[in-house]
């Protein structure tokens, strides 16, 4: 079993909390950003098991706790540093152990160094390099969909350098978390004309610089390991524009394309899990790594999925013979009722219900939108070959016929036209307009097509342009010896990332298209040491011959692919398949995951006014909450208890003013005083009540706390 980046990041976080203030009880303090990072891979119970009494958020109102140490896990942002300094100035906790999720900027580090309160409060500082979100065991995102317009919008040029710095730091965090100091290669397209064609080159060099700086200041990096040295490949969306447009019929990609999934920090699908009632209540059900059915089956072709779900459900029932099905339909209903009533089987029942519903709903959309016919034409355009692996004929006629179909949605029509343009490597502008008119698409869809030019496509061509049709970046797919039904049908296309990885592992990846950032050091190791060069050989770089497929007993080499501008689920599937085929650990990282609808929207946004995009980089910076800088309530003595605030003497003055026999109506107002007595101003009265309660309970709280902590070993 390969490495899971989820487990790696989880262990980094828990180990940092476990070993900080070791043996003492402590409070963990997060901020909004770090809480999202931590919650993505851990449960709060996991944290509380590490001698933690409470998990707090630094932006919230919190009680003073000067008897307890605090472990801060924070994002290195200016307003978070403001919050931290406010805590230090109040001496909110006894000692402070500060852990940053990534490197603290120099100016913010200087602020802490110059703060007397910070110097007195901080017991230690540490950097974890965890500023990324593992989504699956081998899939990583940065949850940054704004990366696409930042990199490709013509008006965002002044934002690109800072954004590349941020991307480089996040990618380095992934490498450091995995303990890898990889060789770095990047996509350098031939004959590129779009402005962003140098994107991968610049980003790769930013990453190389960051990696070298990290290794310079961390002598124990990379850790010694028998594992072959890893590789990092930097590419971007322009390498494969078909991938976000082609209809993919593996389970995960299909449901993300066709179903209205709710995508946020978690992915959910709204469905009814009550199979015993036709009027079951629909609810959002999470789809994630904890769902074993999802993890096992998400990369299956839909037709195989339906068969497997059916067989696994039968096995589920066979494993529980008390649910044996009879020929009597009423007996089946009784079994469903029994299943719904037994909590121990509820989780399994709901998992099957969820996936059977999702598969059924996706197939319903597939049939209503005639996607079998659409996909057949798409496969010919994406591969450049028909089902017989020959040059396709009459592609234009097939596209036009589909544009006339009333069941073909407008978004599918737009995707067809865009794929036809990519297949032809550009169209006459008049032909593009005719296709748009024939498809009855609105005028703004012409902007989506035109904007493909900004991400590397040739949108137009002259009447007698001798330029040949576009070729797949890694050559045409060869006909298999005995094509299967799936191979010759709707799944002949493979995203370009798959042959790229195959060529890299075999050592045949073109060095002109994918050069190394440090060719004089990395070329021999990158091409000859795919299987055996260990981390220990990093500085000696002694080349040794490698096998294409190492033994399953050997440590698996790690390959990290970063796709700038968003990655697709078909590309994620391809990375898992390469991992399995070549016994490697291939991790796909990207700013965000693309669905076809999101891709169309983001390409269309490349021509809108930048101000309408509301890019986070151009929004006002968040501020620390004002309540963190409010002064503590004044400790001035009240009329009833003049000495209370100056010492911790018994509150005899306030107790003397308490009326033990209040009138009924006076007691109902909550003051505990007779209405015949003169009353203090509301603010003083409230303060006196709070102080009295606090002092009366102080000894009791101390005893409780002593008993609570005294019971722990």
Helices and strands as residue ranges (DSSP letters): H 5-19, E 26-30, H 32-41, H 44-48, E 52-57, E 69-74, H 78-90, E 96-100, H 106-114, H 116-121, E 122-127, E 133-136, E 139-141, H 146-152, G 154-156, H 157-178, E 183-187, G 195-198, H 199-217, E 231-236, G 237-239, H 251-258, E 262-263, E 267-272, E 282-287, H 292-297, H 302-319, G 321-323, H 329-341, G 343-345, H 346-368, H 371-383, H 395-403, H 410-424, H 429-438, H 444-451, G 452-455, H 496-506, E 514-516, H 519-528, G 535-537, E 558-564, E 567-568, H 569-582, E 585-590, E 593-594, H 596-604, G 605-607, G 610-613, G 616-618, G 626-629, G 644-646, H 652-656, H 664-667, H 682-696, H 698-710
